[in-house]
């Protein structure tokens, strides 16, 4: 404004002549209430740059109050940035924690969840401190005093530092989650392929079963086993969100194993049916041959009774009767196995054929024992010296081994070898007299050779260990 001669210039007059300004003070609502009334998220608004939240049309005046206001505003901006960083880190880490909790139920995983919850409470406290500091001070007031701006700066700086400390603790906690998170992510990466393999395994099993049925085989037991996997497929389709990642992975692996087993058996079913038919014919032929051989045991026993003492044949007296009964049992089981084959009860047919085979093996051994007894007794009766020399050779060979590299034998080896010599001499004496017990002689010389063989094995083990 320019002064005139009649009216000298006065600042007070000039200021009074200006039109009155409208007050720019905000209503006395808190920052949180204002944001809620505006329909804005508290976090988003608090994180806005100061240029937006502070109002861009203020006419600030210089002085100490304005310097304090600027410092307080800078502290507010720094606190908002720290608040935003902490909130972002917490949200990112929550995803990791949820991943671990969904996959891992170990004590370490449960402890991580608990520790994260404790950190969450600290974050809430630091956030409340920050929001309280923001709500408590209106830095846009025209009449903001320097002392109020200084208090605001101090409280906002303290809030920012607390947010920073909690952020550091959160970062350290996140670093420690590395092994747990890696394990969880590995399991999650396995999840989708495992579920898909389970579906494909079930499909392959179903196709193999259809092919077996197409060849005229019912495969009812396989169909039942495959049907029990239906509910498992339903649970797999419902997803890990409902049943958990570890449980879903375990279920998928179980479905894969069982479905592949059904598929393999279904594919082998025609071959298995042919194999059972072949075994039926083979075992029936063998049973018939054993019937003929069983009838030949009685003449063998008659010759044993006529030529040798009772001790040589008494244990074989029941062989003909027992063999005949075993063959009859085998034939009955064969009939049952044939029925099971015709009814396609494959497990039953297989079990019955195994029983038949065991019966025929036992019968074969018993029938063979009679003929083998007669052959061995004939040989020793004709030339007992051959059995004697065989046993003496075994003893001398063991004695040479016991003395190898030694001047005197080890008593642990010498004693059983000396006993073997004495036993052989006593066995030879049983051949004297009018009715020698050839069977006792044969079993005794065989026992002597076995005891000598144990000494030889012991010597070799000792020298092998010493070498």
CORBEL-V544391 format. One record per backbone hydrogen bond with DSSP energy under -0.5 kcal/mol. CO is the residue of the C=O (numbers start at 1). NH is the residue of the N-H. If there is no record, write none. Layout:
# CORBEL-V544391
co=CO nh=NH
co=CO nh=NH
This chain:
# CORBEL-V544391
co=4 nh=7
co=7 nh=4
co=10 nh=14
co=11 nh=15
co=12 nh=16
co=13 nh=17
co=14 nh=18
co=15 nh=18
co=30 nh=34
co=31 nh=35
co=32 nh=36
co=33 nh=37
co=34 nh=38
co=35 nh=39
co=35 nh=40
co=36 nh=39
co=41 nh=45
co=42 nh=46
co=43 nh=47
co=45 nh=48
co=49 nh=52
co=49 nh=53
co=50 nh=54
co=52 nh=55
co=58 nh=60
co=63 nh=67
co=64 nh=68
co=65 nh=69
co=66 nh=70
co=67 nh=71
co=68 nh=72
co=69 nh=73
co=70 nh=74
co=71 nh=75
co=72 nh=76
co=73 nh=77
co=74 nh=78
co=75 nh=79
co=76 nh=80
co=77 nh=81
co=78 nh=82
co=79 nh=83
co=80 nh=84
co=81 nh=85
co=82 nh=86
co=83 nh=87
co=84 nh=88
co=85 nh=89
co=86 nh=90
co=87 nh=91
co=88 nh=92
co=89 nh=93
co=90 nh=94
co=91 nh=95
co=92 nh=96
co=93 nh=97
co=94 nh=98
co=95 nh=99
co=96 nh=100
co=97 nh=101
co=98 nh=102
co=99 nh=103
co=100 nh=103
co=100 nh=104
co=102 nh=245
co=106 nh=110
co=107 nh=111
co=108 nh=112
co=109 nh=113
co=110 nh=114
co=111 nh=115
co=112 nh=116
co=113 nh=117
co=114 nh=118
co=115 nh=119
co=116 nh=120
co=117 nh=121
co=118 nh=122
co=119 nh=123
co=120 nh=124
co=121 nh=125
co=122 nh=126
co=123 nh=127
co=124 nh=128
co=125 nh=129
co=126 nh=130
co=127 nh=131
co=128 nh=132
co=129 nh=133
co=130 nh=134
co=131 nh=135
co=132 nh=136
co=133 nh=137
co=134 nh=137
co=137 nh=139
co=138 nh=141
co=141 nh=144
co=145 nh=149
co=146 nh=150
co=147 nh=151
co=148 nh=152
co=149 nh=153
co=150 nh=154
co=151 nh=155
co=152 nh=156
co=153 nh=157
co=154 nh=158
co=155 nh=159
co=156 nh=160
co=157 nh=161
co=158 nh=162
co=159 nh=163
co=160 nh=164
co=161 nh=165
co=162 nh=166
co=163 nh=167
co=164 nh=168
co=165 nh=169
co=166 nh=170
co=167 nh=171
co=168 nh=172
co=169 nh=173
co=170 nh=174
co=171 nh=175
co=172 nh=176
co=173 nh=177
co=174 nh=177
co=175 nh=178
co=177 nh=181
co=178 nh=182
co=179 nh=183
co=180 nh=184
co=181 nh=185
co=182 nh=186
co=183 nh=187
co=184 nh=188
co=185 nh=189
co=186 nh=190
co=187 nh=191
co=188 nh=192
co=189 nh=193
co=190 nh=194
co=191 nh=195
co=192 nh=196
co=193 nh=197
co=194 nh=198
co=195 nh=199
co=196 nh=200
co=197 nh=201
co=198 nh=202
co=199 nh=203
co=200 nh=204
co=201 nh=205
co=202 nh=206
co=203 nh=207
co=204 nh=208
co=205 nh=209
co=206 nh=210
co=207 nh=211
co=208 nh=212
co=209 nh=213
co=210 nh=214
co=211 nh=215
co=212 nh=215
co=212 nh=217
co=213 nh=216
co=219 nh=223
co=220 nh=224
co=221 nh=225
co=222 nh=226
co=223 nh=227
co=224 nh=228
co=226 nh=229
co=227 nh=230
co=229 nh=233
co=230 nh=234
co=231 nh=235
co=232 nh=236
co=233 nh=237
co=234 nh=238
co=235 nh=239
co=236 nh=239
co=239 nh=242
co=239 nh=243
co=240 nh=244
co=244 nh=248
co=245 nh=249
co=246 nh=250
co=247 nh=251
co=248 nh=252
co=249 nh=253
co=250 nh=254
co=251 nh=255
co=252 nh=256
co=253 nh=257
co=254 nh=258
co=255 nh=259
co=256 nh=260
co=257 nh=261
co=258 nh=262
co=259 nh=263
co=260 nh=264
co=261 nh=265
co=262 nh=266
co=263 nh=267
co=264 nh=268
co=265 nh=269
co=268 nh=272
co=269 nh=273
co=270 nh=274
co=271 nh=275
co=272 nh=276
co=273 nh=277
co=274 nh=278
co=275 nh=279
co=276 nh=280
co=277 nh=281
co=278 nh=282
co=279 nh=283
co=280 nh=284
co=281 nh=285
co=282 nh=286
co=283 nh=287
co=284 nh=288
co=285 nh=289
co=286 nh=290
co=287 nh=291
co=288 nh=292
co=289 nh=293
co=290 nh=294
co=291 nh=295
co=292 nh=296
co=293 nh=296
co=294 nh=297
co=294 nh=298
co=296 nh=300
co=297 nh=301
co=298 nh=302
co=299 nh=303
co=300 nh=304
co=301 nh=305
co=302 nh=306
co=303 nh=307
co=304 nh=308
co=309 nh=312
co=310 nh=313
co=310 nh=314
co=313 nh=316
co=314 nh=317
co=316 nh=319
co=318 nh=322
co=319 nh=323
co=320 nh=324
co=321 nh=325
co=322 nh=326
co=323 nh=327
co=324 nh=328
co=325 nh=329
co=326 nh=330
co=327 nh=331
co=328 nh=332
co=329 nh=333
co=330 nh=334
co=331 nh=335
co=332 nh=336
co=333 nh=337
co=334 nh=338
co=335 nh=339
co=336 nh=340
co=337 nh=341
co=338 nh=342
co=339 nh=343
co=340 nh=345
co=341 nh=344
co=344 nh=346
co=345 nh=349
co=346 nh=350
co=347 nh=351
co=348 nh=352
co=349 nh=353
co=350 nh=354
co=351 nh=355
co=352 nh=356
co=353 nh=357
co=354 nh=358
co=355 nh=359
co=356 nh=360
co=357 nh=361
co=358 nh=362
co=359 nh=363
co=360 nh=364
co=361 nh=365
co=362 nh=366
co=363 nh=367
co=364 nh=368
co=365 nh=369
co=366 nh=370
co=367 nh=371
co=368 nh=372
co=369 nh=373
co=370 nh=374
co=371 nh=375
co=372 nh=376
co=373 nh=377
co=374 nh=378
co=375 nh=379
co=376 nh=380
co=377 nh=381
co=378 nh=382
co=379 nh=383
co=383 nh=386
co=383 nh=387
co=384 nh=388
co=385 nh=389
co=386 nh=390
co=387 nh=391
co=388 nh=392
co=389 nh=393
co=390 nh=394
co=391 nh=395
co=392 nh=396
co=393 nh=397
co=394 nh=398
co=395 nh=399
co=396 nh=400
co=397 nh=401
co=398 nh=402
co=399 nh=403
co=400 nh=404
co=401 nh=404
co=403 nh=406
co=410 nh=413
co=410 nh=414
co=411 nh=415
co=413 nh=417
co=414 nh=418
co=415 nh=419
co=416 nh=420
co=417 nh=421
co=418 nh=422
co=419 nh=423
co=420 nh=424
co=421 nh=425
co=422 nh=426
co=423 nh=427
co=424 nh=428
co=425 nh=429
co=426 nh=430
co=427 nh=430
co=428 nh=431
co=429 nh=432
co=430 nh=437
co=436 nh=309
co=436 nh=438
co=437 nh=441
co=438 nh=442
co=439 nh=443
co=440 nh=444
co=441 nh=445
co=442 nh=446
co=443 nh=447
co=444 nh=448
co=445 nh=449
co=446 nh=450
co=447 nh=451
co=448 nh=452
co=449 nh=453
co=450 nh=454
co=451 nh=455
co=452 nh=456
co=453 nh=457
co=454 nh=458
co=455 nh=459
co=456 nh=460
co=457 nh=461
co=458 nh=462
co=459 nh=463
co=460 nh=464
co=461 nh=465
co=462 nh=466
co=463 nh=467
